Amino acid sequence: MKKSTKTAKKETKKSAKKSTKADTVARTAEDLVIIDKDEKKMSGLDAAAKVLAETGTAMNCADIVKTALDKGYWTTNGKTPAATVYAAIIREIAAKGSESRFRKAERGKFDINA
């Protein structure tokens, strides 16, 4: 009994999907690396807070991001990391108010909230 080409294609796709899933599961299990809590990646906001705390002066976001990237606190492939950090700082100030880690020092500059 001869199978139709349509049925043969369906069976080929099913077997290909099964082996692909098994290969993916095996590959990810082998490549799994456990990361210590100390080695956890720092977010842009955490890096900004650390930079501002270390410098102790008000800075604009471009300088904050440049310092954080230079010191290796944060890595990004984004095209506008300063705008990303600026928006995140503004959101935190709006959401947390006086409990925020940041405060606006002057136009375009932020400082650590003491």
C-alpha positions as CSV (number, residue, x, y, z in Angstrom):
1,M,0.0,0.0,0.0
2,K,1.5,3.3,-1.1
3,K,1.2,6.4,1.1
4,S,0.2,9.7,-0.5
5,T,2.8,12.4,-0.6
6,K,0.7,14.6,1.7
7,T,0.7,11.9,4.4
8,A,4.4,11.3,4.0
9,K,5.1,15.0,4.4
10,K,3.0,15.2,7.6
11,E,4.9,12.2,9.1
12,T,8.2,13.7,8.1
13,K,7.3,17.0,9.8
14,K,6.1,15.2,13.0
15,S,9.3,13.2,13.3
16,A,11.4,16.3,12.6
17,K,9.6,18.2,15.4
18,K,10.0,15.4,17.9
19,S,13.8,15.1,17.3
20,T,14.2,18.9,17.4
21,K,12.4,19.2,20.7
22,A,14.5,16.3,22.2
23,D,17.7,17.9,20.8
24,T,16.8,21.3,22.3
25,V,16.1,19.8,25.7
26,A,19.3,17.9,25.7
27,R,21.3,20.9,24.6
28,T,19.9,23.3,27.2
29,A,20.4,20.8,30.0
30,E,24.1,20.4,29.0
31,D,24.6,24.2,28.7
32,L,22.9,25.0,32.0
33,V,25.2,27.1,34.3
34,I,24.2,28.0,37.8
35,I,24.9,31.6,38.6
36,D,25.7,32.7,42.2
37,K,23.6,35.5,43.7
38,D,26.7,37.6,43.9
39,E,27.3,37.3,40.1
40,K,23.8,38.4,39.2
41,K,23.6,41.0,36.5
42,M,22.9,44.5,37.7
43,S,19.9,46.4,36.2
44,G,20.3,49.9,34.8
45,L,18.5,51.4,37.8
46,D,20.7,49.6,40.3
47,A,23.8,50.7,38.4
48,A,22.6,54.3,38.3
49,A,22.0,54.2,42.1
50,K,25.5,52.8,42.7
51,V,27.2,55.4,40.5
52,L,25.3,58.3,42.2
53,A,26.1,56.9,45.6
54,E,29.8,56.6,44.8
55,T,30.2,60.0,43.2
56,G,28.0,61.9,45.7
57,T,27.1,64.5,43.1
58,A,24.2,65.2,40.9
59,M,24.7,63.8,37.3
60,N,22.8,63.7,34.1
61,C,21.9,60.3,32.7
62,A,24.5,60.3,29.9
63,D,27.2,60.6,32.5
64,I,25.6,58.1,34.8
65,V,25.4,55.5,31.9
66,K,28.9,56.2,30.7
67,T,30.3,55.7,34.2
68,A,28.2,52.5,34.8
69,L,29.4,51.1,31.5
70,D,33.0,52.0,32.1
71,K,33.1,50.4,35.5
72,G,31.3,47.3,34.2
73,Y,28.2,47.7,36.5
74,W,25.8,47.4,33.6
75,T,25.9,46.2,30.0
76,T,23.5,47.0,27.2
77,N,23.2,46.7,23.5
78,G,20.5,49.4,23.3
79,K,20.9,52.4,21.0
80,T,19.8,54.9,23.7
81,P,20.8,53.7,27.1
82,A,20.7,57.2,28.6
83,A,17.1,57.6,27.6
84,T,16.3,54.2,29.0
85,V,17.8,55.0,32.4
86,Y,16.2,58.5,32.4
87,A,12.8,57.0,31.9
88,A,13.3,54.3,34.5
89,I,14.5,56.9,37.1
90,I,11.5,59.1,36.3
91,R,9.1,56.1,36.7
92,E,10.6,55.2,40.0
93,I,10.3,58.8,41.4
94,A,6.7,58.9,40.2
95,A,5.8,55.5,41.7
96,K,7.7,55.7,45.0
97,G,7.8,59.4,45.7
98,S,9.9,60.2,48.7
99,E,10.8,56.5,49.1
100,S,12.6,56.5,45.7
101,R,16.3,56.0,45.6
102,F,16.6,59.0,43.3
103,R,15.6,62.7,43.4
104,K,15.7,65.4,40.8
105,A,18.5,67.8,41.7
106,E,18.0,70.2,38.9
107,R,16.9,70.2,35.3
108,G,18.2,66.9,33.7
109,K,20.2,65.9,36.7
110,F,19.6,63.3,39.4
111,D,21.0,62.7,42.8
112,I,20.8,59.9,45.3
113,N,17.9,60.4,47.7
114,A,19.3,60.6,51.2
